[in-house]
């Protein structure tokens, strides 16, 4: 069983707590998100979902979480005045600097969880370049894709459907998972009630524009493994919306409890420990066998020649 800790969020720990942790392990889970218009949801909702996954996985694998990486390239939602823009290239350099720092601090097993689809477009190149420079494999974990690929949840379905606002004995509410994520992250009070924010202009429209239909067609045709659609902008922020939220704080609290239990059970049914073990084995194999055979002609480390190391 993982050791009990006061907190697993690195920014909330003391330096001594971090150094004591690094004496026994080296795992850091890094959720990477955005701040963007998202209907009645708070701007950082997709980041919070990623952080909730990171917290639950860290508990399972005895890892730490690096929080608050919220401001990255948002994509089509830049038509919303609340959306924070950062270019892909700036995001790439920023997250690279963080990964380099974490390695120097002693976090050799790094796991990056995207909170937003365009995140893959700068995270994956960062992971590849980091590997070439440091000869350390780090990991990109799209949790939703992992859960679908391993048949833990059903594949996402697109198209018109009726909203299911609050949970019933027969069906979980549309917002329970998102509200549960805020509860896991200790931020349930940041999630608004429908009485506070529901209004027609920020909720998902019932009919899609011709442009949206064309983009949906391109996305559903799956032109690549990772890209959902070409880069574009929404015409109206409401096009990237959500269904109406539960009206009362009591309903929000109840949905939070239901969503938290669901997410804890879901992540608890997965084996992320063996994934972290495999990451260590891959690192050890690379830095012994592969470097011994091919270190003289592999891409050079920026700071020193390629060498065979004990990991």
BELNOR-V396657 format. One record per residue. N is the residue number from 1. RES is the residue in one small letter. PSI is psi in whole degrees, 0 to 359 (none if undefined). Layout:
n/res/psi
N/RES/PSI
N/RES/PSI
//
This chain:
n/res/psi
1/x/138
2/x/148
3/x/146
4/x/137
5/x/151
6/x/318
7/x/154
8/x/3
9/x/116
10/x/318
11/x/343
12/x/356
13/x/159
14/x/162
15/x/321
16/x/321
17/x/320
18/x/314
19/x/324
20/x/320
21/x/316
22/x/347
23/x/338
24/x/339
25/x/178
26/x/31
27/x/130
28/x/129
29/x/127
30/x/100
31/x/136
32/x/121
33/x/205
34/x/166
35/x/106
36/x/158
37/x/135
38/x/59
39/x/229
40/x/357
41/x/155
42/x/156
43/x/330
44/x/22
45/x/320
46/x/327
47/x/317
48/x/322
49/x/316
50/x/320
51/x/322
52/x/315
53/x/316
54/x/317
55/x/316
56/x/320
57/x/319
58/x/321
59/x/322
60/x/321
61/x/7
62/x/53
63/x/177
64/x/166
65/x/134
66/x/105
67/x/177
68/x/19
69/x/83
70/x/330
71/x/87
72/x/183
73/x/123
74/x/338
75/x/227
76/x/343
77/x/8
78/x/353
79/x/345
80/x/133
81/x/344
82/x/348
83/x/131
84/x/129
85/x/134
86/x/137
87/x/159
88/x/317
89/x/320
90/x/320
91/x/319
92/x/312
93/x/323
94/x/312
95/x/331
96/x/316
97/x/322
98/x/316
99/x/319
100/x/318
101/x/315
102/x/321
103/x/315
104/x/328
105/x/337
106/x/3
107/x/93
108/x/328
109/x/103
110/x/134
111/x/124
112/x/122
113/x/116
114/x/140
115/x/7
116/x/141
117/x/314
118/x/346
119/x/327
120/x/332
121/x/340
122/x/337
123/x/317
124/x/316
125/x/323
126/x/314
127/x/320
128/x/314
129/x/322
130/x/318
131/x/314
132/x/322
133/x/326
134/x/347
135/x/38
136/x/117
137/x/126
138/x/169
139/x/135
140/x/119
141/x/99
142/x/99
143/x/318
144/x/317
145/x/319
146/x/316
147/x/321
148/x/316
149/x/330
150/x/16
151/x/34
152/x/331
153/x/163
154/x/151
155/x/150
156/x/141
157/x/136
158/x/153
159/x/174
160/x/136
161/x/160
162/x/136
163/x/146
164/x/92
165/x/310
166/x/156
167/x/146
168/x/169
169/x/335
170/x/334
171/x/138
172/x/143
173/x/155
174/x/334
175/x/356
176/x/318
177/x/318
178/x/315
179/x/322
180/x/325
181/x/316
182/x/324
183/x/316
184/x/323
185/x/6
186/x/28
187/x/30
188/x/329
189/x/342
190/x/348
191/x/123
192/x/163
193/x/161
194/x/326
195/x/333
196/x/324
197/x/343
198/x/122
199/x/146
200/x/324
201/x/347
202/x/0
203/x/158
204/x/130
205/x/150
206/x/331
207/x/135
208/x/147
209/x/168
210/x/321
211/x/317
212/x/317
213/x/320
214/x/317
215/x/321
216/x/320
217/x/316
218/x/320
219/x/316
220/x/341
221/x/353
222/x/63
223/x/336
224/x/175
225/x/329
226/x/327
227/x/132
228/x/328
229/x/169
230/x/162
231/x/139
232/x/175
233/x/142
234/x/149
235/x/319
236/x/138
237/x/331
238/x/345
239/x/338
240/x/71
241/x/196
242/x/165
243/x/163
244/x/143
245/x/159
246/x/143
247/x/327
248/x/159
249/x/327
250/x/320
251/x/320
252/x/314
253/x/317
254/x/315
255/x/325
256/x/317
257/x/316
258/x/315
259/x/319
260/x/314
261/x/317
262/x/313
263/x/321
264/x/317
265/x/320
266/x/308
267/x/326
268/x/338
269/x/355
270/x/155
271/x/86
272/x/344
273/x/313
274/x/330
275/x/316
276/x/324
277/x/318
278/x/324
279/x/320
280/x/319
281/x/317
282/x/319
283/x/313
284/x/318
285/x/315
286/x/313
287/x/1
288/x/284
289/x/307
290/x/314
291/x/325
292/x/322
293/x/325
294/x/6
295/x/334
296/x/341
297/x/6
298/x/162
299/x/142
300/x/144
301/x/143
302/x/337
303/x/336
304/x/163
305/x/159
306/x/131
307/x/157
308/x/127
309/x/151
310/x/128
311/x/none
//
